[in-house]
C-alpha cells in the first residue's frame, strides 16, 4: 500500500504540480521580474508550442484544453475590445468564462483519446464554437450604450468569482483529482493542475501580470504532459505499467555493490494463453505485475518481456531479500481472479418462444459442442518461480549476477516450480573455502 501511495503521489505532482508550485513561488516572492510584454510573448509561445506538440503526438485532448484556455483569454479581451491584460473584464463574460472553463475540462477528461480524426474532433469543435458564440452574445448584450463609462466603472470596481463559479471549479477539481489518482496518467494530472492555474489566472485578473503568468503556467503544464507521456511510453510497459526493459537496462548500469537481482517467471504461462486466450493471459500479467509492484525490501520490479520480470534490490544482499521474495511468492500463489470467459450466447435471457416446440428434440450437436469446449474454472490461481543472486567480490558485474539469477530461476523450475532458489555457493564449495582458510 505504501508503494501504491508513493506512486500515486508521484503521478499527481510530477511534473504539473511541481512546475506550477515553482512558478507561483517565483512570482509571489518577486524573483520573476519579466515585464508584461515578455510574459505575454511567453504565453503565446507556450500556446503554439503546446499545440504543435499535441498535433505531432496525436493528443487531441491536450490540444482542446489549450484551445479552451485561448478562447477564455480572448473572450475576456473581446468583452472590452482591448488586449486581455489591460484591465478587468465585464462581469457577465467573466462569470460565463469562470463556469465554462471547469465544465469543459471535465468534458475533455471524460472523452476518449482518438487523435485528430473527424469523428473524434468534430463534436467537441462544434461545442466549443457554440460556446464562443454564446459568450460573445452575452458580452455584446452586457455592454451598455456608453462603453466608456462601463469600462471606467469596471476599472475601479473589484472583480471576484461568483459563488457558483467557485462551486464549478471545486467540483471539477475534485473530479479531476479522483480521476488522476485512479488512472495515474500524465494527461489527467495535467488537466487538474491546469485547472488550478486557470483558477489562479482568473483570481488575479485585476493584476494583468499575475494573471498572464498563471495562464502561461497552465499552458506549460499541458505541454509538459505530452513529454511526460512520451517518457512513460518509452520507459514503462503499457500493459502492466511497470518499468520496461529500457528502464531496467539504465538501472542495471547504475548498480553498485552490494545489490541483489531476482528473476521472476510465471509458471505455465503458455498454458494460460493456449487454454483461455490471450485476454486471460494479459489479466494474469497484470495480476502478477500488481503484486510485484508492491514487493517489500526496497525492491523495484521491471517487466523485461513476455512473462519474465526482474526485481532489483540496491544495497541488499541475498540474505536480506530472501524472506521478502518468499513472502512475494506466497502472496501471488494465494491470489485468485475470475475469468471473464464463457459463451454468453449459451445463456438464456428470458422466455424462449421456441422452447415449447423444441423441448423434446434431441440436441446432439449442442451436446457435442459443450463436450468439446474446455470447462472454465470459476477462478484461477497463479504461481511464480523466482531465482535470486547477489553481488560479491567474485560476481561484481551486473551481467554476471544476472546470469547467476537466471540459472537459479531454471533450477527453481526444474525443482517443481512455485519456489525461490538462490545462487548461493554450494555446500562443497563452502567447505573447500572454509578448509582453505583454516589451512
N, C-alpha and C positions, 0 to 999 in steps of 0.2 A: 504493500500500500504506500510505503514511503517513496519507492521508486516511481509509482504512478503519480503521486502528488508532485514530486520534483519535475517529472517530465511535463506534466500539465502546466505547472507554473512557468516552466521554461518556454513552452509553446505560446503561452498567453503574453509573456512580457518581451520576448525576443522575436524580431527586432523592434516592433512598433512601440511598445511601452517604453523601452529604454530610449529610443530616438525622441519620442515626444517629451519625456521627462528631461532629457538633456537640453532640448531646445527651450523648454519652459524655464529651466534654471538659468540658462544663459540670458534669456530675455528679461526675467524679473530681477536678476542680480546686476543688470546693467552692463554685462560683458558683451552683449550682442549690440553693437553700435552702428550697424548698417543703416544708411538713410532710407527713407521710404521709397524713392525710385529704385534703389538697388534691390530692396526686398520685393517690390512688385516685379522686377525683372526676373528674380529667382523664382517667384511664384509661377510665371508663365513658362520658365524653363522646366520646372518640376512637372507642370501640367503636360507640356508637349513631350517631354522625355518619358513620363509615365504612360501616356497614350501610345507612344511608339513601342515601348516595351510590351504593353498589353497586346498590341496588334501583332507583334512579332512572335509572342509566345501564346497566342490564341486565347488570351484571358479576357473574355468579354465582360465578366463581372467587374473586374478592376477598371476596365475601360468605361463602363457605365457609371461606376462610382465616381470616377474623375469627372465624367460629364455632369453628374448631379452637382458636384461641388462648383464646377464652372458656371452652370446655369443659375445656381443660387447666388453666386457673386454678381453675375450680370443682372439678375432680377433686382437685386438691391440697388445696383448702379442705375439701371434704366428707370427706376421709380422716381429718381430725382433728375435724370437727364445729365448726370455728371459722372466722373470716374468713381469707382466703387469705394475709394478710400478717402474721399474728400469730406464726408460728413455722415451723420446718422441717417438711416433710410426712413421712408414713410412707414408708419406703424402698421398699416394693413398688409403691405407687401412683406414687411419684416416678420409679422406673425405667420403669414402663409408659408414663407420660406422655413421658418423655425419648426413648423409642423410637417412639411413635406419632406425635408431632408431626412429625419429619422425614419419616416414611413418608407421612403424609397430605399434606405439602407436595409431595412428588414426585408423588403421585397427582393433586393439583389442577393441577400444572404440565402433566401429560400430557393430561388430558381437554380436549376442545374446548369453547370458549365457545359455549353455546347459549341463554344468557339464562335466564330463570326459567320454563322450560317443564317440564311434568310429567315428560316422558321424560328431560330433562337433569338435573333436580334430585332425582328420587325415588331412584335408586340410591345416590348419594352420601349423601343424607339417611339412608337406612336403614343404610348402612355406618357412619356416624358414630354413629347411635343404638346399634347393636350394640356398637361400641367403648366407648361411655359405660357401657353396662350391664356389660360385662366388667370395666372398670376399677373400677366401683362394687363388683362382687362381690369383686374382688381386694382392695380396700380393707377390706371388711367381714370377709373371712376373715383378713386380716393383723392385725386388732385382737384382742388377747388378752382374757382375762377381766377384766383390770384396765386399762382405757383410761387412767386417770390415771397409773399407773406407766409405761405405754408412752409417753405424751406427755412425761413428765419425762425419760425416757431419751433420746428424740429431741432434746429441747431442749438437752441437754448434749453430744450426740454430733455430730460433723461429718457433714454430708450432702454427698456427692460423686456425680458422674455415673459410673455403671459404664462399664467399657471398651466393652461392646457398644453402649451408648448413644452414646459418643463416636464409634465407628465409623459408627453410623447417621447422626449429624449430619455427619460428614466426607464420607460417601458422598453424602448428599443435597445438601450444599453444592457438591460437585464437579459433580454432575449439573445443578443449577440454574445454576451458573456457566457451564458449557458451553452450556446451552440459552439463557441470556440473551445470551451473546456471539453466538450464531448468529441468534436471532430479533431481538434488539435492540428488544424490546417492553417498555414500562414495567411491565406486569404481571409478566412473567418476572423482570425485575430486582428488582421489589418483593418477590417471593417469596424471592429469595436473601437480601436484607437483612433481611427479616422473620424468616427462619430464623436468621440471625446474632443478631438481637436476642432471639429466643426462647431461644437457647442461653445468652446472657448473663443473661437473666432466671432461668433455671434454675441457672446457675453461681453467682449471688449470691442464691440462695433463702434463705440464712440471714440476709441483710440485707434486711428487708422493703421498705425504702425504695428501695434499688438495684434490687431485683427488680421492683417495681411500675413504676419509671421505665422500665426496659427493655421491660416488657410494653406500656406506653403508647407507647413509641417504635415498637415493632413494628406496633401498630395505626395509628399516624400514617403510617408508611411505606406501608401498604396504602391508606389513604385518599388520600394524595397521588398514588399511582399512577393513580387514576381521573382526577384533574385533569390529570396529565401526558398520559394517553391522549387526553383531550378536546382538549388543546392540539395534539398531533400530528395528530389528525384535522382540526383547523381550519387548521393551517399546513403540513401535509405532504400530498403526493399519496399516496394509499393504494396505487396500483398500482406506482409507481416508487420510492416512499419519498423522493423529492426534495422540497425545499420547494415549496409550491404558489404560486399567483398572489397569494394574500393575503400570504404572507411576502415575495414579490418586491416588491409594492407598498410594504410597510413599509421594505424595504431600499433601494428606489429613492429614497424621500424623505430618507433619511439620507446619501446620497452627497454627497461634497464633492470638488471638482476637485483634482487630476486623477483621472480614472477612465475606464474603457472598458466598453462594453456590446457583447456578441456575441449575435446571434440565430442559433439552430441549428434547422434544419428537416430532417426525414428525407426523403430523395429517394424519390419514387414510393411513398409510404406507402399511399395509397389502393389501389394495385395489390396490395400485400400482403394487405390486408383482403378485396379482391374475389376474389383468386385462391386464397388459402389459409385464409381465415376470420379472424374477429376474435381467436380464441385465438392464432393466429400473430402477428397484429398486436400483441397485448399482449406477446408474447415479444420482438418487435422493440423495443418501447418500453422494456421492462426492460433489454434488452441495451444500447441506446444510453444510457439513464439511468445504468447502472453505469459506463460509460466516462466520461460527463460528470461523475459524482461524484468521479472521480479526476483531474480536469483540473489541470494544473500552472500555476504562475504566480500563485498566490494567488486564483484564481477560485472563485466559488460558483455552482453551476448551480441553475436553477429550472425546473419544468415549468409553463408558463403555459396549457396547453390543447392537446388533440389531440396532434399530433406536433411541436409548437412548444416549444422550450426557449430559455432566456435564461441567459447567464453574465455575472455582474457581476465586474469587476476593480477594486476600490477602490485608489486610489493608483497606477494603472498607465496608461501611455499606449498608443496603438495599436502603436507600435514595440516596446513591452515585451512585449505579449501575442501578437504575430503568430506568432512561432515556436511558442509553446505551442499556439495554435489549429491550426496546421498539423500539429503532432505529434498532436493530438487527432483531426483528420480522418483521418490515416494510420492511427492505431490502430483507429478504428471501421471503416474500409474493409478492414482486414486481419482483422477479426473475422468468424467464421462460426459459425452454430449450426444444429443439425439440427432438422428439422420433425417434430413428433410427429403425424403425419398418416397418411393411407392408410386403406383399408378393411380392417380386420383380419379381416372375415368372409371375405375372399378368400384368406386364408392357411390352408392345410391344417394341422390339428393332430393328425394321426395317421392311421391306416388308415381309408379311406372304404369302408364296406361296400357303397355303391352304385357304387363306382368301376368294378368289373368290368362291370356292366350298362350303364353309360352312357359307357364309354370311347370307343366308336366313334360315339356320337351327335353330330350337329352341334350346336354351341353358338353359334349366330349371335347370340342375344340377349346372351350374356355378352361376345362379341367386340365388339358394338356399344357396350355399356356401358363396356368398357375403353377403346375409342377415344374415347368421349365424355368420359371423366374426364381431367382435366389430370394430367400426369405430375409428381409431386412430386420436386424435386431432392433429392439427399442432404443438401445444406447450402445455406444462403442467405447471401449477403453483403449488407451494408447500407452505404450511403453517406449522407453528410450534406452539406448546403450551409451555409456559415457567412458571415454578414455582420457586420462589426465597425466600430464608430465610437467615437471618444473625445471627451472634453470639451475645449473650447478657450475662448478669450476670446469667440469668436463663438457657439459652441454650448455654453453653460454649463448650460442647463436639461436635466434628465434626459429630459423628454419629447422635446425636440429631438434629443438624442443617440440616443434610442431610434428615432425616425423615420429618422434617418440610417442606423442599423444595419439597419433594415427595408429601406430602399432598396438597401443593399449586398447584403442577402440575395437580393432579387429579381434583382439583377444577376448574382449567382453562379448562380442557377438558369437565367437566360437564356443564360449563357455555357457551359452544358453540365453544370451540377451537379457535385457532389463536388469542391468547391473553396472557397477562402477569399477573400472580397473585402472590401476596406477602403473606408471612406468618406472616404479622404484626398482633399484638393483635387486637381482635375485639373491636368494639366501647363500648360494655358493660363492657368488662374487663378494658378498658382505663378509663371509667367513674368511675368504682369501685376503681381503683388505685388512681385516682385523688381525689375522695371523702375521701379515707382513708388518703391521705396526708394532706388534709385540716383539717380533724378531728384531 
